[in-house]
Amino acid sequence: FAVWAPAAERVSVVGDFNHWDGRCHPMTVHGSSGIWELFIPGLGPETLYKYEIRNRDTGELRLKSDPYAAAYQVRPETASRVIPESGYAWNDREWMENRDPEAWKHRPMSIYEVHLGSWQRSPDGDWPNYAELAERLVPYARDMGFTHLELLPVTEHPFDGSWGYQSTGFFAPTSRFGDPDDFRRFVDTAHQAGLGVILDWVPGHFPRDDFALARFDGTALYEHEDPRLGEHREWGTLIFNYGRPEVRNFLLSSALCWIEDFHLDGLRVDAVASMLYLDYNREDHEWIPNIHGGNENLEAIEFLRDVNETVQTGHPGVVMIAEESTAWPGVSRPPSMGGLGFTMKWNMGWMHDTLTYFGMDPIHRRYHHSQLTFAQIYAYSENFLLPFSHDEVVHGKRSLRGRMPGNEWEQHANMRLLYAWQWLYPGKKLLFMGQEFGQGTEWSEAGELDWYVLQYPLHQGLQQLVKDLNGVYREQPALHGREFEPDGFAWLNADDADNSVLSFVRRDVEGHERIVILNLTPVERSAYPIPSPRSGTWRVLLNTDSEFYGGASRGPLQCEATTEAYHGQPATLHVDLPPLTALLLEPTGG
């Protein structure tokens, strides 16, 4: 046993084996390091333990879980558990060897974001275990065509309602669903099925629970003493002190643990903006400027650069994704260029503009056309991922379907159009569970998804569309090969606000082109002129109005582009556009 508690006068290991008596197994401090150590022979697997810590100045006794424990009791109990060293035999060698530090940029990435406890419950209504999730979730995501699973935090946490974002066990998969080797088997199963696994990781803050990190040795050890630096009042949590080497190493070790011990393919770092800014969500008198008088958290910036460089240098091909909601420059640029070193950044601006636009009655969309076109101004300043995440379907925001205007058919038509816009626009993709089949209610961690709606054709059709969008995205290099390059995208006509029609072209590295057309109102448009980069026949690859998706199968199967120049292009297509529909076209012959 070893634990860091520099302000302690005495530290003991306590547990069932000594009747939780701190006098029985006192630890020895290792020089001036503040690290206390003890070997106790004969303790078997599943032994429960904590540390009893006496502060040297106050004499206060604190009973703490092990910050580095590999497993804990299931909440509401909070003791750490002794578990044997893992002997799990991995079977994902081919997957691991295929990870590449550059190839991810040019490969399709379509992420299915999942909260494991509420995706689908066990038959008895309880949480599923990791084995059940490997058996059910993995083949579902694979068959839907997703390339990755992203898990809301499975780091151990005491409060279900935090969804894992208030972690107390930074090295332990939550025991709600099984043991660490069960989680390893889940990841291994995903890899063998061709699915990557990304974890939401939360190094920005931690909860105040008395059994965990807060005032660990009777002092502000992991956090700051001054609440102007050490508290997130909005969330009721504490902020890590990134200026302490021991705290930085604790968090860096956590990141490496998940990547090395559990073979994860990436970390999505939560709430990066809250780490970068000292005045994040604070009034003027509630924060302390840095040594230069600015609002940047210099220690957090250095930590983020360090963890990104360490992970990507040691594990090429692992992705580090930032949930960062501000205009901080260079989030996905290397530290050598002044960046933070992430591989990708969530495009929160695109997401907010898109959902605002699609939530409008189509009669008003002509006045807000720029909300869909504006993102191209900054689209290549970062490596962007396009997210429709859990945050957009909770806290009164309604489900994505619930945001759509109109009657039930129009809502689903708008959903089909929304997903076509997401999948056919440049940027990697993320969709939260349940939205692929149009769940009507807000998400809640307290139950499972509304799977019963799949008995209805409109929901079946939407699910089929997401599957087919994943298919064309994966199969068409023009849609995934140059998502971070401006030469892979060009507007054909972004100016027809009056009719709320958009058209653009996507290109692969060999110059093969695919045309995307969106009719964003419920008005059918006949022989609508679309600028075309070439004359000849164009075949419709995907039509969101297809009866297979719940539509009416209006629109063409193919179109002929004449040599009439239009809107800066050498040819013109005249296309019958169904209402609230997206079309994807490819030229015959490639």
C-alpha positions, 0 to 999 in steps of 0.5 A: 500500500502507498499513498501521498499525504504530506500533511499527515502525522500518521497514516494507517491501512484499515479494513475488515482484516483489522476491524477498521482499527487505525492502531493496527497497521500504521504506515511508514513515511518515505523520507520527505516525499509525503508518501506513506508505505506498508506491506501487509501479507496475506490479504486476499482478493476482495479485501476492503480497505481505506486509509485512516489519516491523522492531520499533524496540525489539527489531529483530525482523523479522516477516513479515505478511499485509495485514490489509486485503487483499481476497484471500489465497492458499488455505491453507496459503499465507498471502500477500496477493494484489493483485486489481483493483478490482471491476467487478462489475455487480450485478443485485439493485436491486429486492431492495436497494430492497425492504429496509426498516428496520421491515418485517423484523419483520413478514415471515417469516424462515426461515434456512438455516444453511450451511457452504459447504465441506461442504454438497455437494462437487463431483463430484471430491470437492473443495470446491465453488466459489461458482459451483457453490454459486450453481447448486445451493445457491441453488435448493435453499434457495429451493425448500425455502421458506427466506427467507435463507441464513446462512453460517458465516464465509467471512472468510479463515481458515487452519484448516478445523477452525475452520469460519471462526470464527478469521478472519485476513482480515476483508475477504476472502471465502475463496479456497477457493471462488473470488475476491471477484467470484465471491462477489458473483455468489453473493450476487447470484444469491441475491437474484435468487432471493428469498433474503437472505444473512447472514454469521457475523461474528467481531469477538470474537477472532482466532487467534494465527497468526504471519503475521496480526494477533497481535503485528503490529508486535512489540507487542500492537497489535490485542490487549491486552498483559495476557493477563487482558484479551487471551486466550481460553484456552478457544479459544486465541485473542486478544481485540481491544482495543476501547479503541483507536480504530484497532482499533474502526475496523478492525472497523467497516470490516470490517462495512461492507465486507461490507454495502456491497461484497458486498450482504449483508443482515445480520451474525450476530455470534458469541460476543457474551457473550465480548465483554461480560464481562471474566470470561467463562470465567475464574477470579477471579484471571484477569480485571481489573475495569473502572474501576467495579469491575464485570465488564462490558467497557465498551469492547466495549459501546461498540463493539457499540453503535457498529457496530449504529448505524452499520450500521442508520443507513447501511443501513436494513433490514440485520439485526444478530443477536446470538448472546448466551447470557446474560441481558444486558438490552436486547440487541435494544433501541436504545442510546437505551434503554440497549440494545446495538442489535441487531435480534435475539437468538438465543433460547438458553434456548428452544433448550436447554430445547426440545432437553432436553425432546425428548431425553427418553423421552416417559414422563418429559415430564410432569415437565418440561412447564415446559421448553416453557412457561417461555420465554413468561415472557421471550419479548417482552423481546427480538426473538428468533430460534429457532435449531437451529444447527451448535453443536447437532450437533457435539462429541458432541452428536449430530445432532438426529435422533440426540437423539430417543428411541425407534425410527426411526419414533418418532425421525422423529415427534419430529423432525416435532413438534420442527420444528412447535414451532419453526415455529409458535412466535413467533420467527424461525427458523434451521435448520442444513443437513442437519437438514431431512432428518434427517441421522443423523450429527454434522456434520463439515466434512471431508465433505458432508452425508449426501444418500444418506439421501433415498432413504428415505421417512422422510427424504423425508417430513421434508424435505417437512414442513420445506418445507411448514412454510416454506410455511404460515409464509410464507403465514399472517400469524398465524404471522409478522406479530406474532412480537415482540408478546405480542398475537400469541400466547396459551396455550389450555391450557398446564397439561396436564402429565399428558397432555403436550399443549399448545395455543395460538393465534396471531393476526395484526394483523387478529385472524385466529386459528390454533390449534396443538395438540401431542401430545408423547407416543406415546399417541393421544388421542380426543376430546381437549378443546381450548379454542377462541376461537370456535365453528364449523368449524376446518380442519386446515392441517397435520398432522405425522402425514400420510403425506406426512411419513412418518406414518400419516395419523391425525387429523381433516381438520376439527373442530367447536367447540361453544359449551361454554366451557372453560378461559377460552375461549368454545368447545371443540374435541374433537379426535382427536390422533395420537401425537407429532403437531402440528396447525395449524388455521384457522377456515373462512372465515378 
